[in-house]
Amino acid sequence: MAILVTNDDGIFAPGLRVLVKELQSAVPVITVAPDREQSATGTAVTLRQPLRVQRISPIVPNVDTYSVEGTPSDSVILALGKLVESRIEMVISGINQGPNLGDDVLISGTVSAALQGYLRGLPAFAISTAGTDSHHLDNAAKLAALLAKNILTGTLPMDVFLNVNLPALPLTEIKGLKITRLAHKTHIDTVKEGHDGRREYYWLVRQKLSTSTDTDTDIRTLEQGNISITALHTALFQRPTSGITDSLCSNLFRELKQACHLLTN
């Protein structure tokens, strides 16, 4: 039994290393991730060229580590289809440095990597922090470990597919952990023109729209200083179920504080 860990920031990303280090202290971990940064590649799968894989020095001691010349989705497909001989119990993607909220889950490589595990019948979740630096990654890693424990012990169902986002705050300033839904129409893609001295070029830019005021959306929840957990699904007309309740959210947040030594009992 092992947990497969991947990401879209690349095999040497700090968030991946922190996540693997936290998980491997409790359960066996195998790491398979892109050899370079692959943000916003969505569900892209490489079909028209060969994929090369290199087993590299472990990013965390005693953790089998593979670098893939491909997308996050490629990494999970290769891991589950060929590279890993151990039985994989779960797929965790992250820790992404930068949030994956609202419509962005449709192009997120982080979320798409978790999706590949879910499509193959495994519990899966993506986890991200709102900060683009390496601060507060430990909070996300400890929360990921708690979620993994709840899945493996049956507290959460085995068919769960979650998107988790933490605010870029110290844990002492985070207010709580809430069940959310995806915000809608968060960005619009616009085009800017330029000229390099020889020819014109175009640059695609994501422009943020007005912030959703609905208090139960992931974006609003994060802006209010809370951790957001959103249940995702692949059936367009089926409401997702996650097994996560308000009571479980409270327990998880309390356990997270205990893990960070902010509570003694």
N, C-alpha and C positions, 0 to 999 in steps of 0.2 A: 504494500500500500504506500502511495506517495501523493503529494500535491504537486501539480505542475504550475510553475510560476513563469509569467511572461510579461511583456510590456510593449509599448510602441516608442519609448524614448531611447531604446538601444541597450545592448547587453551590458554596457559599462555605466549606465545611468545610476546616480546615487540612490534614487527611490527603489530601484530593483534590488540593489545590494542590501539596503536597510530592511526591506520586506523579507527577503530570503533569510537574512540573519535572524530575524525575529521568529519566523516560522520554523526554521530547522532546529531550534532548541526544543521543540515539542513534537514535531512530526517529520518524517523523511520528505525531502524536497528535491525536485529536479527542475533545473532552469533551462528553458529554451526560448531565445529571444532574438530579434533582428540584430544584425551586426552594426546597424547605424540607426539614427533617429528616423522614425517613420510616422510622425504625427499626421493626422488628417488623411490617412490612407483608407479609412473606412474598412469595408469588407473585402477590399481588393485581394484577389488570389492569383498567383502567378501560374498561368496555364500554357504559355507559348515559349518558354525557355526553361532550361534546367535550373534546379535549385542546388546550391552548394552549401554544405554544412561543415562546420569545424568544431571539434571538441576542444575546448580551451581550458586553461587553468581556472579552477573554481573561483568565482567571484567571492564566495564564502567557503572556508575550508570544509572539505568532505561533501560538497554538493556538486553533483554532476552538472556540467554547464556546457551548453551548445550555442554556437553563434550561427545564425541563419542569414544567408544573402537573399532576403525576401521580406515580405510584409509580416505584420503581427499575425494575421490569419494563417499565412504560410507556416509560421513557426508552430502554431498549435496543431495544425493538420499534420505536419511532419512528426511532431512529438508523439501524437496519439496514434499515428498510422505506421510509424517505422522506428523512431529513435528510442523510445522508452519501452523497456521490457517489463518494468514493474507495473502493477495495476494502479492506474491513476484514479483517485477518488474525487478530485476536485480541480478546477482551474481558477487561478487567481491572477488577475492582470493589474499591474501597477508597480509601485506607487507612481502615478502620473504627477509630474510637477506642473500644475495648471489644472483648472477644473474641467470636468466634462458634464455639462448641464444642458437641459432643454434640448433643442433641435440638434445640438452638437453631437449627441450620442449617435446620430446617423452617419457622421463622418469620422468619429473617433476611432483611432486604431486600438486604443486601450479597451474600449467597450467591445469592439469587434473581435478582439482576441478572446475575450471571455465568452462571447457569443458562439464561437466555434466549439468550445467545450460544452456549452448548453445544448447546442444542436446535436451533439453526440451523447446526450443523455446524462451529462454530468452536472452537478451543481457548480455554479460559476458566479464570480462577481468581479467587477472592476472597481478600483479604489483610487481616488485622486485627492490632491490638496489644492486649495485655491492659490497658494503661493507658487511662484515660478522659481524660487530659490530652494535651498536644502533645509530650511528651518521647519521644524515641527513634523518632519517625516516620521519620527518615532511614534507620535500619536497615531498616525495612520497605520503604521505597522502593527502596533498593539491592538488596534481595533480589528484589523484584518485577522489577526490570530484569534481573537475572541469570536468573530463571526465563523471562522473555520471550525473552531471547537463546537459551536452550537450546531453547525451542520453535521459534523461527524458524530455527535452524540444524539442526533435525532430531534433536538429542540426545534430546528428549522427543517423544512422538507428537503428531500434530495433533488427535487426538480426546480430549485430556486435559481433565479437569474437577477442579480442586483447591480445597481449602480450607486456607489457610495462616494460622497464628497465631503471633505472636511474644510472648514474655514482656515485661513492663514493666521491662526491665533494660537497663543499658548493654551494648553488645556484648561488652565485656571480661568481663562476668559471665555471659553466656549460654554454656551448656556445649556445646551442639551442635545439630544439626538431625536430626530423626528422622521416619521414616514411621510414621503412626499410624492408628488407626481411631476412629470416633466413639464416645464414651462414651454409655451408655444411661441413661435415667431420671435426668437431671441436675436437672430442676426439676419442680415441680408447680404448676399455677395454682390459687390460692386467691382467695377473695372476702372483702373487708372492707366493712362497712356504715358509713355515716356519715349526718349530717343537717346541711343547710346553714341551718337555721332555718325553712325553709318546706316542704321535702320530703326524703325519704330518697334516698340515692344509694348506688351500689355501686362499689367500686374493685377491679379485677383486679390481683392481686399475684403475681409469680413468686417462689416459695419454693425456695431451693436445697436439694437433698437431700444425703445423705451423699456424700462424694467417692469416686469409683471408685478401687479399689486396683489395678486391672489396669494394669500398667506400660506397655502398648502403646496406651492410649487417649489421645486428644488432651488431655483435661483433666489427667490425671496427668503426661503429658509436659511440659506447660506449667508445672505446679506445681513440677516438678523443675528448672526453669530451662532447658528446651530449646525450640527452635522446632519446631512441629508442622506436618507436611504430610499431609493426608488426601485420598486419592482418592475422589471422589464419583461417583455414577452414577444413572441413571434407570430401569434395569431392576431390579426388586425382587429377582429371584432370580438375578442375575448378579453375580459378584464383580468389583469394579472393577479395572481395570488402569491404571497411571499411567506406566509406564516408569521410575519413580523407584526407584533401588536404593540400598543403603547406601553404596556407593562414590560414587554421584552426590551423595548428601547430604553426604558428607565434602568432596567437591570444591566444592559450592556454599557450604558454610560457610567453607571456606578462601578462596574467591573473595570472599565477603562481607567477611571480615576484611581482605583486601587492598584492597577498595574503600573501606573505612573507615580505611585506612592503619594497621591494626594489625599487618599483616605486610608485609615488604618483598620477599619472594620466595616 
